[in-house]
Amino acid sequence: MNLKVVTNPDFGDVQKIRKLVFCDEQGYSLNEEFDEYDDTAEHIVIYDGDNPISTGRIIKESDHNFKIGRIAVKKEYRDKKVGRLLVENLVMRAKKSGAKTILLEAQTRVKEFYEKLGFSVCGAEYSDGRIPHIPMKMELD
């Protein structure tokens, strides 16, 4: 597996994975899934050979506050530590950019996954696209 950092307009593989996972599997519309942050975010894509299998993004909200999100792993690669590799790399890139706090909005069903990676719940559950989510954060030294 190899990792590639991409920004818009080199965005095709990011779109393919997110469309498959969030639109086709989970029922989000294209308008709900793709937003204005995609143009300025830093995206990571993980490949198995030439096959794009996972993606996520980092948004710099302020000098020391970053947000990661749109974490997507193709179904056949779940439970193979691909998501862990992706999130760890997103966190590492945010740290290198000066992050003191990293936020994310997790689907509630995967809250424990993020807790194992060092995130903690920081707010109440809410609905996004009919799917329960929970805000989480990681405080860095």
RAQUIJO-V46960 format. One record per pair of residues at least 6 apart in sequence whose ideal C-beta (glycine too) atoms are under 8 Angstrom apart, sorted by the first residue. I is the first residue (numbers start at 1). J is the second residue. If there is no record, write none. Layout:
i: {I,I}
j: {J,J}
//
This chain:
i: {1,1,1,1,1,1,2,2,3,3,3,3,3,3,4,4,4,4,5,5,5,5,6,6,6,6,6,6,7,7,7,8,8,8,11,11,13,13,13,13,14,14,14,14,14,14,15,16,17,17,17,17,17,17,17,18,18,18,18,18,19,19,20,20,21,21,21,21,22,22,22,22,23,23,23,25,26,26,27,27,28,32,33,37,37,38,40,41,41,41,42,42,42,43,43,43,43,44,44,44,44,44,44,44,44,45,45,45,46,46,46,46,46,46,46,47,48,53,53,53,53,54,54,54,54,54,54,54,54,54,55,55,55,55,56,56,56,56,56,56,56,56,57,57,57,57,58,58,58,58,58,58,58,59,59,59,59,60,60,61,61,63,64,64,64,64,65,65,65,65,65,66,66,66,66,66,66,67,67,67,68,68,68,68,68,68,68,69,69,71,71,71,71,71,73,73,73,83,84,84,87,87,88,91,91,91,91,91,94,95,99,100,100,101,101,101,101,102,102,102,102,103,103,103,103,104,104,104,104,104,105,105,105,105,105,106,106,106,106,106,106,106,107,107,107,108,108,108,108,109,111,111,111,114,115,115,117,118,119,119,119,120,120,120,121,121,121,122,122,122,123,123,124,124,125,125,125,126,126,126,127}
j: {46,47,48,53,82,85,46,47,44,45,46,47,85,89,44,45,46,47,42,43,44,93,13,14,42,43,44,45,41,42,43,38,39,40,38,43,45,47,52,55,38,43,45,52,55,57,34,52,45,52,53,54,55,72,74,33,34,55,70,72,30,33,72,74,72,73,74,75,28,33,70,72,29,30,33,75,129,131,129,130,129,129,70,57,59,57,59,57,58,59,57,58,93,55,56,57,58,55,56,57,58,86,89,90,93,52,54,55,52,53,54,55,82,85,86,53,77,73,74,77,82,71,72,73,74,77,82,83,85,86,70,71,72,86,68,69,70,71,72,86,87,90,68,69,70,90,66,67,68,90,93,94,97,66,67,68,69,66,97,67,103,98,98,99,100,101,99,100,101,102,103,94,97,99,101,102,103,102,103,104,87,90,91,94,102,103,104,104,105,83,86,87,90,104,82,83,86,113,113,117,114,117,117,99,102,117,118,138,102,140,140,139,140,137,138,139,140,119,137,138,140,122,135,136,137,114,119,135,136,137,128,133,134,135,136,113,114,119,133,134,135,136,131,132,133,125,132,133,134,132,121,134,136,136,121,136,138,138,136,137,138,136,137,138,134,135,136,135,136,137,134,135,134,135,132,133,134,132,133,134,133}
//
